[in-house]
Amino acid sequence: MNNVASILILVFLAITFLQSGYDKLFYWKDNVEWLKGHFAKTPLKNLVPLALLHILVLELISGILCIVGCIELLINNGRLFGFYGAVFSCITLLMLLFGQRLAKDYDGARTIVIYFMPAVMAVYWLN
C-alpha cells in the first residue's frame, strides 16, 4: 500500500516539475522578463537568467528521477531513484522558497510549502 502512495506522490512531483521545466524551456524569454521584475529589488536582480537556468536543470532532474522512480517501484519494488527524485524535489522547492522569500512574495512562498509537504513525505516513505 505504501508503494501506491509513493507512486502517486512521485507522479505528482513529476508532473509539477516537468511541466514547469517545459514552461521555462519553451517560454524562456517571457519567464526571464517576468522574473527580472519580480527580483528587481533583490540581490538576484542581475542573476535572473543564471538562477532560472539552475532552477530549470533542477526541475528537469527532479521530474525525470521521479518518473524513473515510479517505473523502478512498479518493476522491482526499488526505491533508489524515487528517493533521489523526492530529495531533488525538496532541494528545488527550497531554492524556490528562498527566492520567493527574498523577493518578499509571501503568498508565493506559502504556495511552495504546499508542494514541499508531499515531497518530504516521499523522502520519508522512500528512505
C-alpha positions, 0 to 999 in steps of 0.5 A: 500500500505504501508503494501506491502512495509513493507512486502517486506522490512521485507522479505528482512531483513529476508532473509539477516539475516537468511541466514547469521545466517545459514552461521555462524551456519553451517560454524562456524569454517571457519567464526571464522578463517576468522574473527580472521584475519580480527580483528587481529589488533583490540581490538576484536582480542581475542573476535572473537568467543564471538562477532560472537556468539552475532552477530549470536543470533542477526541475528537469532532474527532479521530474525525470528521477521521479518518473524513473522512480515510479517505473523502478517501484512498479518493476522491482519494488526499488526505491533508489531513484524515487528517493533521489527524485523526492530529495531533488524535489525538496532541494528545488522547492527550497531554492524556490522558497528562498527566492520567493522569500527574498523577493518578499512574495509571501503568498508565493512562498506559502504556495511552495510549502504546499508542494514541499509537504508531499515531497518530504513525505516521499523522502520519508516513505522512500528512505 
